[in-house]
Amino acid sequence: MRESGLKVAVVLLAVVGLAAPAVAAGDEEVARTSSGRPDISGYYNVGRPRAFGDNLYLSREEADKIAEQERLRLQAAGQVSDPNREAPPEGGDGSPGAAGNVGGYNAFWIERGTDVFEVDGKFRTSIIVDPKNGRHPPVTEAVRERFAARRGFFRANTGEAWWLEREGPGPYDDQLRPLAERCLLGFSSTGGPPMLPALYNNLKRIVQTEDHVMILVEMVHDARVVRIGGEHAPASERRWMGDSIGWWEGDTLVIDTTNFADRPALRSATRDLHVVERFTPMGPDHLRYEFTVEDPNVWTAPWSGEYAWPRSDALVYEYACHEGNYALGNIMRGARLLEEDALAKAASTGGSGE
């Protein structure tokens, strides 16, 4: 989302994937713990493909067409890469892809899902259900100003350390790189809250006791520990994924999360983010996941969404984000070399270079 009213892209405007069942109560018996609570422990796969449009619902034909287009696109993009191909041009060729297609993973590594999901017997175009147009509410004027300022902070690679002309830290100072890029927190708010689908690593595992519920997310092995019946920590305690407490309303687990750090996983959100989530078993095969987001610093009104969490036989494996990953290190090394060149050039011409 770049400005108010823009259609939510990639992960929020989703025809939901991996043969997700309809989000509607089933006749099957829901498994229960010894205390009678629904047993929601297990693995869930929430991978899902992209879809666009202004309608809240799709026809069966439209949903099938989008799913087939996604399947064919991923099939084409997942072809084995030629190991003898030439390097991309300096700065990329400008086509879609990682940083202007300077090189990146092919679709073999992508798992967004290939099928559709239903809500009340209809095919959704968006996870967002309120506002009814499936879009974020308008953002505040302060956020518009912040977006405008950031547009001048990140530029295409020109081979020069242009950021030395600005006051303060530059975009390639380590603490300013995104938490997800530094493998400290999953991107796209996949660990949440709210917990949204991403391009890959969408498996989640729930472990449930009488006093706690733990949700382990495959991406960056984010883990949320929810205290059942507890109280929120003091406002001075801040966490990347917030402080979560929960309670049961009938068969629905409600989780309330506050106390976020300054940079939550949800894009544009602030430390005043407040998220309420609801997990409801809909038969033995899936959960209905609902959430409401409030952040008066960012959006002019709360917004809500829902989608299905299908159970899965797959397991969550270790996510070794930086193992063999040289990209971030090279970004930093390259920036330092450009800075050295700029300072040397400034010294030779009698300038400060700062």
Secondary structure, DSSP 8 states (H G I E B T S, - for coil): --STT----TTSSB---SS---BS--SS---B-TTS-B---EEEE----B---S-SEE-HHHHHHHHHHHHHHHHHHTS---TT-----TT--SSSSTTTTS----GGG----SS--EETTEEES-SEEESTTSS---B-HHHHHHHHHHHTTS----SS-GGGGSSS--TTSGGGS-TTTTTSS-GGGSSSSS----SS--EEEEEE-SSEEEEEESGGG-EEEEEET-----TT--BTT-EEEEEEETTEEEEEEE-B-SS-SSTT--TT-EEEEEEEE-SSSEEEEEEEEE-TTTBSS-EEEEEEEEB-S-------TTTT--HHHHHHHHHHHHHHHHHHHHHHHT----
